[in-house]
Amino acid sequence: MKNLATLLFIATMLCFALPSWAQRTERSLADSASDTVKDAATAAWQTAQKLSAVALGLIGVDYKYGGNSPDTGLDCSGLVRYVFQQVTGVVLPRTAKELSQVGNKVALDDLKPGDLVFFNTRRFAFSHVGIYLGENRFVHAPSRGKEVQVAMIDKAFWQKRFNGARRLVGELPDLMPVLVSEAAAAPLENAVGAIADAVVEIGP
C-alpha cells in the first residue's frame, strides 16, 4: 500500500509539473527563435545598406559593354553583378534578362533598397537593370559614352520603360542566414514574413 501511495503521489506531482515545464520550454524556444528573426532582419538591413553604399561608390565609372570591373568599365548587369559579389560573395547571372529570373517579384510601390529594377531600353524586355537606392532613385550604368550614375525611377522615360523589379536580399538562401530551426519555427510562422520590411531607404 505504501508503494502504491508513493506512486500516486509521484504521478500527481508530475501532472502539476509537466504543464509548467512545457510552458517554460515553449517560451524559451519562442524567445530564441524571435532573437534569431531579429538577427536575420538586422542582417538584411545591413546588406541593403552595404549594397547601396558600394553601388554609390561606383558613380563615375565608365560604361563598357560586357564590362565586369570598375577598373576597365561596367555595363548595367556587370555593375549589379560586381556590387552583389563584393557585398555578399554571391555570383549572380551575367545578363539583365537572366537577372530578371532571380529572386522574387516586387511591385513598384513596394521597392526597397537593394532591389533590382528592370527596363526595356533596347527594344526588348528586361534589357537594362539597376539597383534601387530608395526615394525613387536607382543607380545604373546607362550606355556607351556615359558613366555609372543615379537616376529617378519616377521620371517619364523610366516609367514608360519599366518592366518590373526583383528582390534578392532576404529571398535567396545565400543572401539570408537560416532564420529558425525546425523546433523553434512553429511559434514564429506568422513573424518570419516581416523580415523583408527591415531595410532602410538611403540615397546618394
Secondary structure as GFF3:
##gff-version 3
##sequence-region A 1 204
A	DSSP	alpha_helix	2	56	.	.	.	ID=ss1
A	DSSP	beta_strand	68	69	.	.	.	ID=ss2
A	DSSP	beta_strand	73	74	.	.	.	ID=ss3
A	DSSP	alpha_helix	76	88	.	.	.	ID=ss4
A	DSSP	alpha_helix	96	99	.	.	.	ID=ss5
A	DSSP	beta_strand	104	106	.	.	.	ID=ss6
A	DSSP	three_ten_helix	108	110	.	.	.	ID=ss7
A	DSSP	beta_strand	116	119	.	.	.	ID=ss8
A	DSSP	beta_strand	128	134	.	.	.	ID=ss9
A	DSSP	beta_strand	137	140	.	.	.	ID=ss10
A	DSSP	beta_strand	149	152	.	.	.	ID=ss11
A	DSSP	alpha_helix	156	161	.	.	.	ID=ss12
A	DSSP	beta_strand	162	167	.	.	.	ID=ss13
A	DSSP	three_ten_helix	173	175	.	.	.	ID=ss14
A	DSSP	alpha_helix	182	185	.	.	.	ID=ss15
A	DSSP	three_ten_helix	186	188	.	.	.	ID=ss16
A	DSSP	three_ten_helix	192	198	.	.	.	ID=ss17
###
